[in-house]
Every structure is written in structure tokens, then in C-alpha cells.
Amino acid sequence: MSAEAADREAATSSRPCTPPQTCWFEFLLEESLLEKHLRKPCPDPAPVQLIVQFLEQASKPSVNEQNQVQPPPDNKRNRILKLLALKVAAHLKWDLDILEKSLSVPVLNMLLNELLCISKVPPGTKHIDMDLATLPPTTAMAILLYNRWAVRTIVQSSFPIKQAKPGPPQLSVMNQMQQEKELTENILKVLKEQASDSILVLEAALKLNKDLYVHTMRTLDLLAMEPGMVNGETESFTAGLKIKTEEMQCQVCYDLGAAYFQQGSTNSAVYENAREKFFRTKELIAEIGSLSLHCTIDEKRLAGYCQACDVLVPSSDSTSQQLTPYSQVHICLRSGNYQEVIKIFIEDNLTFSLPVQFRQSVLRELFQKAQQGNEALDEICFKVCACNTVRDILEGRTISVQFNQLFLRPNKEKIDFLLEVRYFFPFKSLSFLASASVNIGQLEHQLILSVDPWRIRQILIELHGMTSERQFWTVSNKWEVPSVYSGVILGIKDNLTRDLVYILMAKSLHCSTVKDFSHAKQLFAACLELVTEFSPKLRQVMLNEMLLLDIHTHEAGTGQSGERPPSDLISRVRGYLEMRLPDIPLRQVIAEECVAFMLNWRENEYLTLQVPAFLLQSNPYVKLGQLLAATIKELPGPKESRRTAKDLWEVVVQICSVSSQHKRGNDGRVSLIKQRESTLGIMYRSELLSFIKKLREPLVLTIILSLFVKLHNVREDIVNDITAEHISIWPSSIPNLQSVDFEAVAITVKELVRYTLSINPNNHSWLIIQADIYFATNQYSAALHYYLQAGAVCSDFFNKAVPPDVYTDQVIKRMIKCCSLLNCHTQVAILCQFLREIDYKTAFKSLQEQNSHDAMDSYYDYIWDVTILEYLTYLHHKRGETDKRQIAIKAIGQTELNASNPEEVLQLAAQRRKKKFLQAMAKLYF
């Protein structure tokens, strides 16, 4: 061996086999030792920790030479880190049970979005618009994984979670927790908005009859190679880990069942869907066996779901079977046979067949009915509570606070009932009852459920009398107060007052969110009365929140029918906007809602002329509202006078701009880094979109939509323009096209159209925009659907003529192209007649096509132009198609098409055929 070779061997053998703890991810990154690390029996760090660390490193912002924070660069190192995170997930076989248990919602959201990206799912495309059957299996599987996780996360978020008891509050930890909570909230909000789409995607997956494949570490490696080195392996339909159809359907059925079951709490009819999916899951498990490698279902939980569905939606043959105790109790509660419920509970104290949690939920339901004014249930509540107390004693639990309260004033009937049920616990003395200690957990439970301010105060007084060590504002993780307020509230020195203010505000905000406005008002009023005594700052906070509550109350109530808000409410909104009190914590959403409120109720005069100058400088939402109001005011005037439209255009362009920075790499080359969310504008694009989604005034929404459509159209590489009303008021060019994030603009246009159509699905202008978007993205069937819908809504389903400003020549030409690309060539010929000047060249060319997918001769009755019919006669004669030639001749021979007829008769014949054709098309594409 040469000396040089010996030196190399020595150097190699001395290389450390385990990395230092501080830089293990760098070691794995540089040495490509990930697979070796994962093969260890107990790898440290664990795989899920690797995912977190890889994604954290890849999303870490950078700092430039001027100490300015920049977004994470899209460089080779960060791309490799994301790839490593995906490879670890692939090592775990994309098991959502493992990933959800160990990863937070934001991290798992980032991971699955990276999976969608690497699986070539186009960004901004709705998954519901993609045909799973035609996609590569790994792409389809990535979409299924994301949408399964989406519905599972929504379901999981609806479960109550008992918060861990915290130690002493630390500001940095609280801020970090609050940030993660807000990020999780934002993701959940988006997932819930898209929940119906996710469910439709999963339902579509159940119709697939082919095996799917999920990315493995190998396929991910291949995707990361240079394009010329892959040889098409990842595009094949057998690349990756095979997931059998039955395994995929089993997982999807279970997740859909859980989603439907969760929705059943607000719509009981959905329980039937849940029942169907759960029982189909059981069938599939029986088919594939419980030892499946890629299908892990919690069968105990599934059995619980099935049992619950049997109670909520009994099957048709359940009457012939013996009813379970669950079913008996459920039927008794429905029929009001409460004495039978008590009998079942007494018997259950011997059999122990009903879980304690179920018995407690029955008692809660009865208490709620009693509190709603049904005094006859007071005695029933006591008896059920007594039965539950017997069960608690038999199982060694302490007596509930509820029973102690109900037994504070014993009477003969109560004592007689206790003696009756005492038979079932002969070895227990009624004296467990008099001296039992109050259970703090039960009081905390009442505290969580109560929305009565006086009762909340009483419970807190009792709790603080029992212990001085607890912070009762942390009892429920659902109690959330905005971070801008929490610092002030948690600074209150008196523990009882601090807990009371925090809980009252958290509950009032929650009630407002779920549209329980009456309870929200009671809670806010109690909180206002409390803080007025000691804190002017918190008093103003409560007044601001009560203003927001009154806005929401009006908008959800009489405002929906178009009734204007009272003048007092408008004055309070103005007062809030003009408020200049120092050191008052302000929530951004209140300013948003106030400006949106003024625009929705057309208070344009105030926004245009009466807004104080300082507000325009200090409040970006007021500035935006003023520009929108002034633009609307200038609409009727000549184009030269529309100065505000140009100002509004420049503001929005700046919001959608990106800042660029040049950076010199180690190799000496200069690269360009783009910052997606520019700080140059008066607000971020996400904030602008959030504000727009609070608007519902049609003209304001039309103006905003036309602005973004125009901004979308000015890019150089645009092929198909999108049309919009009032689009001509905006400038036709931008000095620096590279400064605009056109990808973000395109996504915003889609979001805005989706929102505006949710406000008014019959606005023909918005429907045309949606159709143009589908046309521009080559989704021709969907485009035709919306072009036809736009015509239908403004013509009484085509019983009247479609206005020419709706079906312009451009719209008709796009409908022609859609039909042509869908191989519906006879429809093309008919639509050519709709143009102001009939396009014979296109019509004749389309009729020559022999691979038409439409019904051809059945459409001849919709042709009114004799020249086209004569050409059809010639064409069929030339081809020897005698039957079709006769149909064309018969169409020509109709008397109303005779060229000698008056113009009115010919127009009426054309209009009648237009109507029938468009109605036939609508039935085909709706």
C-alpha cells in the first residue's frame, strides 16, 4: 500500500461515527447519513424530532448586512433540508397517527405542503378541481394525505383538551405559546373554510378502482436529481410504496366517518353518512385483515363510533333486536319518559354497563333543560344526580358538588328516594354524603360550562377559598384572550379579580364567535362594570369590544335583510375611528370591522370628506376605505377626473410588490432573493384579503375585484385576459413589472371570486370572471359551466334574451373554443351563429370533424342560419350519410326559416332556437 493511500485510509477510519449533539442535523446533511441513522434500533434524535429540526432550519429567516430580517432563501441547503424532512416522513410510511401525535399543526401543515409541492400539485389549484383518476398515483396520494389530515385536524380541534397545569408565568414562554396558538388558529380557519372541498375530494377517492403509490425515500431522491438523470421513473404508475385500493378506502372511510360524526352535532341528518362510512370501514377491515401494514385503524374507537351511530341513527332492523342501555336512555330522553331513565340508572348501579361519562352527560342535558325554564325537571335532576352519586361511591370516587348543592335543603321526598336507592350500596353510610369534601375538579367543570356572570363569580370565590395556589384562568385551553389584552389583564394584582376579568372576557369573545350574542353582551357588561372600578384602560377596551359585538349583532340580525343600522351605532363607529386615547391596547380587527361597516352601509360621504387627516396617516384601513369610497364617488364622472382610482391602484400595487436583494455567494456569483410579503405597502396582502372578506357591498367588491383582475392582466406573459366590470378605470401598465408578485395576485383573484360568489352566486359579472379564470387555466368544462350560469341568472334561465353586455363576442368566442377543445364540434357551429357576424369559417371547419363527442344531428333543430344547414346537407351527401342529410333537409324546410319572411319572424325563430340550445347546454354542464 502506498503512503498516500495509507494516509487516506487512516483519515477515513478516524472520522467520527456519531455527530456532536449540537450539530447533528448538519452532520446528516453533509454526510448523507440519514438512512443509516434511521436504521438504528433507537435513533437519537427520533425521526419526528428530525422532521421538526429540518423544517425549522429550512424556514429560518436570514439577516442581511444591514441587519434586516429576510425570508428564508430558496437555496440548495434549504431545499435539501426540506427533502430530508420528507424522507423521514417516508421512512415512517406517512403514518398520520404517528405524525399527528408528535408534530404540531403548523409543522405538519408545512410538511404536507412540501409533499404537495414535490408531488407536482400546482400551487393555488383547488384539489376538488383535479381528477384523481387521471393523476400519477403519487400525486393523487399526496392530495389524499393532505385532505385526510385536514378533516382529521378539524375533528381533533373539536375535542376538549384539559390544559396542563402551568408553572409560574414567563413572558417569553407565554409569547411563544401565544404565537404558536395564533398560527394554529389561522391554519384551522383555512382548513375549516376548505372542509367541504376536502370531504368532496375524499368522497371522490372512494370511487377510484386502482392501487395508489406513496413516495418512498428512493422516489424522493430521484425527484431531487437533475431532470435528465431521472429517466421517467417517478412518472411511472408503479413508483413508490404500493397502497392497495382497499387499504386506501378503509382509511378514507374512517376519516370521513369521523368528519360526518363531528358535523352531526349541528346537523343530525349527517349521522346517517357517518354510520354508513363506519360500517363500510368495518367491512373493509374484515376484507384486508387487521395485520395490514399501511392501514392502521383504532378498532376500539371504531366500535365506539358504530355503537354511537346505532343509538343516534338506529338501523331499520334494530326494532327486532334487543335495545342496548344506550338506545333505551336515548329513546326515553327523546320521548320525555324521565322516570324510565331513573329506573335504568338504578339498575345500572348493579350492572355497571353505562360509562360514568355517559351518565354525567345525561345529567348535564337535563340540567340545561331545567335552566331553560322547565321546573318539572328539578326533581328528575336530583334523582339522576343521586343515582350517579351512588355509582361514584361504589367506585370509590368523591361526591360531586352538584349533589351537595341539590341536598342542601333536604325534604321527605329526597330522603325517601335516597333510602330507596340505598339498597344498592348497603355497606355505605349516608353520613359519605354529609361530610364529603367538595371536589375542585367538579367546580372547575362548572366554571367551564357556565355563561352566567354571577355564577362564574360565585364559583371563583369558592375555588379561591379552597386554594390560593391555582391560576384558574388556565383551567380551559379554549379560554383565549388576544395577546394585546392579556398582558394588561394578567398584570392585575388581585388573583380573584384577574381570574374573573380574564374568564369573563374569554367567554364573551367565545360567545361572540359562535354567534351567541345575548350571552356575550351579558358577559361583556359584567366585565365592564367590574373594570370600571379600577382600570380606565380596561374600561375602554371593554367599550371597544362591545362596539364590535354590536356590529356583529346587527350584521347577523336585521342587517341581513337590508335594514340600516341605528344612527347611534354609526356614531359610535365614527367615535372609535377618531379615538386618540394614548396607551389603550387596540385590536386590529376592530378597525377593520369599523371601516368595513362604513363601506357596507354606504357611509361614503364620511369616509371621503369627513375623516380627520391624522386618521389617514395612522390607520391603514381608514386610508383604504377612503380611497375605495372616493373611487366609487368618481365613477360616474369622466375618466380624467378619476384621480383617486390611480391612488388606489398604486396602494394595491405596492401591497402586492416584492422587495429584491442581491447577494454574492461563496462562488462569487450574484443571486437574487425575493421577499414575498413586502413591507413597502400600508399593509400586508394577507391583511388586505382578510379586510376584503369583511365586505359585502356589491359595488365595493366589484371595484376591488376589477382592480386585481387588471393587475393580473398587465403581466407580460399573460395569454388570456380576464374581463371585469369597471376595468377601464385602472392604469394599463406598471413601470416595474418585476416588482409585482404576480403569483400572489393570481391566487388573490381566485380567492376574491370565490368569496364574492359566496356573497351573491347570481352576480353575472362575477360569474364571467370565474369562467375566464377557468378558461385561462385550461379547465374548459368548468369554464362553460360558469359562462352558461352567467347567462342563465340574467335571463330567467334563458327564457329571455341574454343581454349583449353579458354575452359579448369575446365571451361567445371563448365558449366556442371550450366546445372545440372538448371535441363538441356541432356545439361550436351553433355558437358561431351567436356572434354579431356569423363565423362561417369556424363553423364549417368544425362540422368537417368526424370525432365529435356531442350528439351532432340531434342539435340541427337549434341551427337557424340556412347557409350552415345547406353546408350540412352538402357534407352529409358527400359522405353518403343519407339519414343525417334528411334531418338537415327537414331543418331547412321549416317555414319560419324562409328567407322571404319578415325580419321579425326570422329574429323570433333565431331567439327560440337560442333559448332551447342554451337550456340544453345548461342541463349538460350544470
JOTADA-V488805 format. One record per pair of residues at least 12 apart in sequence whose C-alpha atoms are under 7 Angstrom apart, sorted by the first residue. I is the first residue (numbers start at 1). GAP is how many residues later the second one is. If there is no record, write none. Layout:
BEGIN
I|GAP, I|GAP
END
This chain:
BEGIN
47|41, 48|54, 50|35, 51|34, 51|37, 52|55, 54|27, 54|28, 54|30, 54|31, 55|26, 55|27, 55|30, 58|14, 58|20, 58|23, 58|24, 59|13, 60|12, 70|605, 71|604, 73|600, 86|25, 86|29, 87|130, 87|133, 90|125, 90|126, 90|127, 91|126, 105|79, 106|77, 106|78, 112|34, 115|27, 116|26, 116|27, 119|19, 119|20, 119|23, 120|19, 121|18, 124|623, 127|74, 128|69, 128|72, 128|73, 133|75, 136|99, 136|101, 137|75, 137|76, 137|100, 138|74, 138|75, 138|76, 138|77, 141|71, 141|72, 141|73, 144|58, 147|51, 148|104, 148|107, 150|41, 151|44, 151|47, 151|108, 152|103, 154|34, 154|38, 155|103, 155|104, 155|107, 161|316, 162|314, 162|315, 163|312, 163|313, 163|314, 199|57, 202|50, 206|43, 209|36, 210|35, 211|31, 211|32, 211|33, 211|34, 212|30, 212|31, 212|32, 212|33, 213|25, 213|26, 213|27, 213|28, 213|29, 213|30, 214|26, 214|27, 214|28, 215|25, 215|26, 216|24, 216|25, 219|15, 219|20, 219|21, 222|12, 243|51, 246|38, 247|47, 247|48, 250|31, 250|34, 250|35, 251|44, 253|24, 253|25, 253|27, 253|28, 254|23, 254|24, 254|27, 256|21, 257|17, 257|18, 257|20, 257|21, 258|16, 260|13, 260|14, 261|13, 271|38, 271|42, 272|41, 275|31, 275|34, 278|24, 278|28, 279|27, 311|15, 311|16, 311|19, 329|12, 342|41, 342|42, 345|42, 346|41, 346|75, 349|42, 349|75, 359|29, 363|18, 363|21, 363|22, 366|15, 367|14, 382|24, 385|18, 386|17, 394|31, 399|34, 399|37, 400|38, 400|39, 400|42, 401|37, 401|38, 401|41, 401|42, 440|23, 443|16, 444|31, 447|12, 448|28, 451|68, 453|70, 453|73, 457|43, 460|36, 464|32, 472|27, 473|26, 473|29, 473|30, 479|24, 479|27, 479|28, 480|26, 481|24, 481|25, 484|101, 485|100, 489|13, 501|26, 504|19, 504|23, 505|19, 505|22, 508|12, 508|15, 508|16, 512|37, 517|36, 524|18, 524|22, 528|14, 537|47, 548|42, 573|21, 578|37, 591|30, 592|29, 592|99, 593|101, 595|26, 595|27, 595|30, 596|98, 596|99, 599|26, 600|95, 600|96, 600|97, 604|25, 607|18, 607|19, 607|22, 608|18, 608|21, 608|22, 620|62, 620|63, 627|17, 627|21, 630|14, 631|13, 631|14, 639|90, 645|84, 645|85, 646|84, 646|85, 649|81, 651|30, 653|87, 654|26, 654|27, 655|23, 655|25, 655|26, 655|27, 655|28, 655|29, 655|30, 656|29, 656|84, 656|85, 656|89, 657|21, 657|82, 657|83, 657|84, 658|16, 658|17, 658|18, 658|19, 658|20, 658|81, 658|82, 658|83, 659|15, 659|16, 659|19, 659|80, 660|12, 660|13, 660|14, 660|15, 661|12, 661|13, 693|62, 696|63, 703|23, 705|47, 706|18, 706|19, 706|20, 706|21, 707|20, 707|23, 708|37, 708|41, 709|13, 709|15, 709|40, 710|17, 712|30, 712|33, 712|34, 714|18, 714|19, 715|22, 720|56, 722|47, 722|50, 722|51, 723|46, 724|41, 724|45, 725|40, 753|13, 753|17, 762|31, 764|26, 764|29, 764|30, 767|19, 767|23, 768|18, 768|19, 768|22, 770|16, 771|12, 771|13, 771|15, 771|16, 780|38, 784|31, 784|34, 785|140, 785|141, 788|134, 791|15, 798|117, 798|120, 798|121, 799|116, 809|26, 812|19, 812|23, 816|12, 816|15, 823|29, 823|30, 824|28, 824|29, 824|30, 825|21, 825|22, 825|24, 825|27, 826|20, 826|21, 826|28, 826|30, 828|15, 828|18, 829|14, 829|17, 829|18, 830|33, 857|27, 860|28, 860|31, 861|30, 862|51, 862|52, 862|55, 863|50, 864|33, 864|46, 866|26, 869|19, 869|23, 872|16, 873|12, 873|15, 873|16, 896|13
END
